[in-house]
Amino acid sequence: MARLRYGTTEARWVLLVTVLGSGMVFLDGTVVNIAVPAIGRDLHASIAGVQWVLDAYLVVLSALLLLGGALGDRYGRRRVFLVGLCAFTASSVLCGVAPNLDLLVAARALEGAGGALLVPGSLAILSSVFDEDDRRRAIGAWSGLAGVSTAIAPLIGGWLTDAVSWRAIFLLNVPLAAAAVAFLHHVPETRDPEATGRPDVPGALVASMALGAMTAGLIEQVWWLEGVAVALVVCFVIIERTVANPLLPLEVFRSMQFTGANLTTLAVYGALGGVMFLVVVNLEVVLGYSAVGAGSSLLPITLLMLVLSPRMGQLSQRIGPRLPMTVGPLVVAAGTLLLALATPGHSYLRGVLPGVVTFGLGLSITVGPLTGTVLAAVEGRHVGVASGVNNAVSRVAGLVAVAVLPVVTHMGSRLDRGGVAHGYREAMVLSAVVAAVGGIVAALTIRSAVGVAPTLHPATQPCHDPSRSGRAPG
């Protein structure tokens, strides 16, 4: 198959399809935060109930990311991408018409399964169909365009929730998916000829059960489930050590650089998950913001990341990743502490904007160097699975934050003004501490030497691709 060159008509079609598919996943990962109070009111949900609306999606998406990529490698990336589109769209419709909380949570879990096919499938398609010289540029364009969906999600979610209903934020996926399917014939089918044998389905199932047990134990405060989660993690490690084609080759964790970068990811994205969940709830429930007002208030974070993250990635190539990965989480912590001022009696300019800007600046300093460090810390044959692990860790961090913070800050069982106001400041302080720990971990584990991401084997080792099963190229 002739490789596509960036800028050609066919290349634009492929980029459009992959952005539409993965953009829906990123959109639904953040847009629901804005609708949480409306969902709680409409479905008479407790705090635990709305936590499940967010975390059911993240649990399944996090656990199945690597399996989704492995399925595409073996059975055809376009084919698996199409299956993901259909599954994601059908489950989005179920979310939009769900008559009660239980069905909404179940549909969100199905959305996560569809998303686990779309995100790694998008990256694998780009890596396999673009010419080697244009691959990084294509993936960079995909990252930027897909990132726009994350940037505008709070605003779109707020407007749809206020003007129509929270249900409309899920039904929005239908026309996006229809457009992706209509243009899918422009995407050539590819698969990895080196990917043989059965995918590691047992490992994926055990990982899903472990995350589910951990999340259920935290949200419902059923602590014996945490013991079940630990036992399942042990089983997962045993499976990965014994199967022929493991989803997660455990040797990647021998690198202190890789392990440290992922621990930093866990801390920073844990703080991000707590902020994106509780700041929005606080603004709407306690301070009386409309949904669109709460969504608009967070736009500076995403705008700063879109503008500054690429530049910080370039800077880290010159000075090394240790300094920005140490300073960035500390700035995130400072921004989180400032967001604790978003309480009654403070205006947006005094109580919200300083924290939002500082938080966004800290993320911008951190994210670019963090991604480059993860990829540079492993051998070239493991760079795909390294990216997948980092992607999953960031999502797990978010789901843990959403599950833990309302419990440890004693917000109560209802999503009401008194409960949220009671625990909000404490939640922000805890999130700030977690982010600061991330900076300390980076200072202790990340080398200051400048690292360059390894050169990838064309067609078989995607750049920054969470779809890979960790199999070495031929």
C-alpha positions, 0 to 999 in steps of 0.5 A: 500500500502506498503511504499517504503524504500530509496535505493530500486530499486522501490524507485530509479525509483520513485525518478528518475521520480519525479526528471525528471518532476520537474527538467524540471520546475526548468530548464525552470524557469532559462534557458530562462534568458540566451536566452533573448537577442537572443529571443529579436533579433530573434523575434524583441521584445522590453524589455516589450516583453521579460519581458512577455516571463519570467513573463507569465510562472511565473504568471501562475505557482505561481497562480496555485501551490496550486490548482495543489496539491489539484487536485492530492490529489483528483484525483490521484497524478500519474494521475495529474502528467502525465497530467502535463507532457503532458501539459508541454511537448506540450507547450514546443514544442509550445515555440520551434516552436513559429513564433512570440512573442505572441504565445511564450508568450501564450505557456509559460503561458501553460508551467506554468500551466503544471509546477503547476501540476508537482512540487507539484505532485512530492513532494506529490508522494514522501511523499505518497509512501516512508516510514515515516522514509525515507521520509525526506531523499527522499525529500532531495535527490529530492531537491539536484538532482532537484537543479542540473537542476537549477545549470546547466541551465545557462550553458546548455542554453548558449551552446544551444543558441550559438551552435543551437538556443534559440528554442533548450532550449525548445525542450530539454524538449521532451526527458526528458519528454519521459523518465519520461513517460516511467518509470511512471509505476513504480510509484504507484497511491495514493490520499488523502482519506481526500481530499473531496469536490470540489477544490477551482477553483474560488480562483485559477482563481481569484489569476491568474487574480490578478497576471496577472493584476498586471504584465500587469500594471507594464510591460505595464505601464497601472496603472489602472490595478494595481487597478484591481489587488487590487480589485481581491486580495480583492475578493480572500480573500473573497473567501478564507474566505467563501469556504469549501476547501480554497487553502489558509487558511488565519489563517496561517498569524496570525503567525508573524514568518510565515508572517515575513519569507515570507516578507523576502522571497519576498525581497531576491527572488526579488533581485535574480530575478532582478540579474538573469535577468539583469546581464545576459542581461547586460553581453550579450548586453553591455559587449559582452559576448556570451550566454554560457559565460554569463551563465557560469559566474553565476555558482558560485552562484548555486555551493555555494548554493548546497554546503553551503545551507544544512550546513546553515540549520543545523547551524540554527537548533543549533543557531536559524534562526534569525541571518542567516536570518538577515545577509544573506540578507545583504550579498546578498545586498552587492553582488548585489552592487558589481555586479553594477561594471559589466560595460565596462572597468572591467574584469570578475575577477574584475567586475563580480566574486566578486559580484557573489561569495558574492551574492551566499554566501548570498543566501546560508546563507539565504535559508536553515534557511528560509525554516525551519522557514516557516515550523516551524512557522505553525501547522503541519496540515498547513505545506504543504500549508505553503511551497506552499505559500513560494514557490509561494511568491518566484516566485511572487518576481521574476516576480515583479522584472522582471516587475518593474526594467526596468520600474523604471530605464528607460531602454527604450523600446528596448533591446539595449546596450544604454538602458541597460547600462543606467539603469543597475547600478540603477537597481542593487542598487535598488535590493540591497536596497530590499535585505537589507530590507529583512534582517531588516524585519527578524531582527524585526520579526523572533524569535531567539529561535531554531525551529524544523519543526513539525512532519508530519502525514504519507501519508497525510501531505507531508514534505516541500510540496507545494501541500497541500490544507491546509486540516487537516489530519485525 
